[in-house]
Amino acid sequence: MSFHKVIMDYRIAGLVIAVFYAVGIAGHIYPPTLPLMIRLTPWVLLLFGLLVILQVNPGPPGRAAIWIVCTYLFTFSMEALGVATGNVFGDYRYGSSLGFQLFEVPLVIGFNWTIIVLAISGEVYHVVRSPLLGALLTGGGAVLFDWVMEPAAISLVYWHWEQGVIPLQNYLAWFAIAALCSWSFHRLRIHSASRLGALYVLIQLVFFIVLRITGTQFP
């Protein structure tokens, strides 16, 4: 039995997301609409993250639900600990762009972590059987995602680094956290019903690459 009924073909869902993100790119590049785009950011992440979960349809349902909740709580806790102490990712602070916060961490952050790990793990474990290799590949994919995202995210005031430099510690933490969550994904024998997750991560990567190239900044 599936976690959720698949709501549409993943290519149609991917096209819908791609169109919305293309509009979002234009809205970010055009200065008069940039503030509106920033205000919409957490809601867009929530909306399309939920669409990914519904369409990717992870299962079995009980284990998938446990993994999603635990991954959210774990990654959010790591972010809260990181902001409070600087001992996880480095010394950083979140801005107001990502919406409501708890312990100075946007509530949507743990959710986006969960979607990224779900997407990459689902794709990786279609190819490899080893939980160790899959975890390492997922960790590497998450680091690549963060490396692409960081400059654009900083320019849009998602967060900022106190020393003005992204530390190596940040990427090591991304790798370790994503790898651990991916390992648990495999150990719980969770599977994905579609490839929308991977497509969604690719769309986000294109979004951040374009914003990096264009030098978009929140005033």
C-alpha positions in Angstrom: 0.0 0.0 0.0 1.3 3.4 -0.9 1.8 6.4 1.3 -0.4 8.6 -0.9 -2.1 8.0 -4.2 0.1 9.4 -7.0 -1.7 12.5 -8.1 -0.3 13.0 -11.6 2.5 11.8 -13.9 5.8 13.1 -12.6 6.6 14.7 -15.9 3.4 16.8 -15.8 4.1 17.7 -12.1 7.7 18.6 -13.1 6.5 20.8 -15.9 4.2 22.7 -13.5 7.0 23.2 -11.1 9.4 24.3 -13.9 6.9 26.9 -15.2 6.4 28.3 -11.7 10.2 28.5 -11.1 10.7 30.1 -14.5 8.2 32.8 -13.5 10.0 33.0 -10.1 13.4 33.6 -11.9 11.9 36.4 -13.9 10.3 37.9 -10.8 13.6 37.7 -8.9 15.6 39.3 -11.8 13.1 42.2 -12.2 13.7 44.5 -9.2 10.1 45.8 -8.7 8.8 42.3 -8.1 11.8 41.0 -6.1 10.3 41.8 -2.6 7.1 39.9 -3.6 9.2 36.9 -4.7 11.0 36.9 -1.3 7.8 37.0 0.6 6.5 34.0 -1.4 9.6 31.9 -1.0 8.7 29.9 2.1 5.2 29.2 0.8 6.6 28.1 -2.6 9.0 25.7 -0.8 6.2 24.3 1.3 3.7 23.9 -1.6 6.1 22.2 -4.0 7.7 20.2 -1.2 4.3 18.7 -0.4 3.6 18.1 -4.1 6.9 16.2 -4.3 6.0 14.0 -1.3 2.5 13.3 -2.7 3.8 12.4 -6.1 7.0 10.6 -5.1 4.7 8.5 -2.9 7.3 7.1 -0.5 6.5 3.8 1.1 5.7 1.6 3.0 3.5 4.3 4.5 4.3 3.8 8.2 8.1 3.7 7.8 8.0 6.5 5.3 6.0 8.7 7.7 8.4 7.9 10.5 11.4 8.7 8.3 9.9 12.1 7.1 9.0 13.2 10.7 12.4 12.1 12.2 14.4 13.6 9.3 12.6 16.9 9.7 13.1 17.0 13.5 16.8 15.9 13.2 17.7 18.4 10.5 15.8 21.2 12.2 17.5 20.4 15.5 20.9 20.5 13.8 20.1 23.9 12.3 18.9 25.2 15.7 22.0 23.9 17.4 24.2 25.3 14.6 22.6 28.8 15.0 22.9 28.7 18.8 26.5 27.5 19.0 28.2 27.8 15.7 29.5 24.3 16.2 27.6 22.5 13.4 27.8 24.5 10.2 29.8 27.4 11.4 28.8 30.9 12.7 25.7 32.0 10.7 22.3 33.6 11.2 19.1 33.4 9.3 17.4 36.4 7.8 13.7 37.0 7.5 13.3 35.8 3.9 12.3 32.2 4.8 9.3 33.0 6.9 8.3 32.0 10.4 11.1 31.0 12.8 11.5 28.9 15.9 14.8 29.1 17.8 15.9 31.6 15.1 15.6 28.9 12.4 12.9 29.1 9.7 10.3 26.3 10.1 10.6 25.5 6.4 14.3 24.7 6.7 13.9 21.2 8.1 11.2 20.5 5.5 13.5 21.5 2.6 16.3 19.3 4.1 13.8 16.4 4.1 12.8 17.0 0.5 16.4 17.2 -0.7 17.5 14.0 1.0 14.3 12.2 0.0 14.9 13.3 -3.7 18.5 12.4 -3.9 18.2 9.2 -1.9 15.3 8.0 -4.0 17.3 8.5 -7.1 20.6 7.0 -5.8 19.0 3.8 -4.4 17.5 3.2 -7.8 21.0 2.7 -9.0 23.0 1.3 -6.0 22.2 -1.3 -3.4 24.9 -0.6 -0.8 23.6 1.6 2.0 27.1 3.0 2.6 27.7 3.9 -1.0 24.2 5.3 -1.3 24.7 7.4 1.8 28.0 8.7 0.5 26.6 9.6 -2.9 23.6 11.3 -1.3 26.0 13.3 1.0 28.0 14.4 -2.0 24.9 15.4 -3.9 23.6 17.4 -1.0 27.0 19.2 -0.8 26.9 20.0 -4.5 23.4 21.4 -4.0 24.5 23.6 -1.1 27.6 24.8 -3.0 25.4 26.0 -5.9 22.8 27.5 -3.6 25.0 29.4 -1.1 25.9 32.6 -3.0 22.4 33.1 -4.3 20.9 32.4 -0.9 23.2 34.8 0.8 22.4 37.5 -1.7 18.7 37.0 -1.1 19.2 37.3 2.7 18.1 33.7 3.4 21.1 33.7 5.8 24.5 35.2 6.3 27.8 34.1 7.6 29.2 36.1 10.5 32.7 36.1 9.1 31.5 36.8 5.5 33.1 33.5 4.3 31.4 30.1 3.9 33.5 27.7 6.0 34.5 24.2 5.0 32.7 23.1 8.2 29.4 23.9 6.5 30.0 21.5 3.7 31.3 18.8 6.0 28.1 19.1 8.1 25.9 19.0 5.0 27.7 15.8 3.9 27.4 14.1 7.3 23.8 15.0 8.0 22.5 14.1 4.5 24.5 10.9 4.5 23.1 9.8 7.9 19.5 10.6 6.8 20.1 8.7 3.5 21.5 5.7 5.4 18.4 5.6 7.5 16.2 5.9 4.4 17.8 2.7 3.1 17.8 0.9 6.4 14.0 1.5 6.7 13.7 0.1 3.2 11.8 3.1 1.9 11.2 3.4 -1.8 10.0 6.1 -4.2 7.2 5.7 -6.8 8.5 8.4 -9.2 11.5 10.6 -10.1 9.8 14.0 -9.4 12.1 14.5 -6.4 15.2 14.4 -8.5 13.6 16.6 -11.1 12.6 19.1 -8.4 16.2 19.3 -7.1 17.4 19.9 -10.6 14.9 22.7 -11.1 16.0 24.3 -7.9 19.7 24.0 -9.0 18.9 25.8 -12.3 17.0 28.5 -10.3 20.0 29.2 -8.1 22.5 29.0 -11.0 20.6 31.6 -12.9 20.4 33.9 -9.9 24.1 33.5 -9.3 24.9 34.4 -13.0 22.6 37.4 -12.9 23.9 38.6 -9.6 20.4 39.1 -8.2 20.4 40.7 -4.7 17.8 41.7 -2.2 18.2 45.4 -1.6 
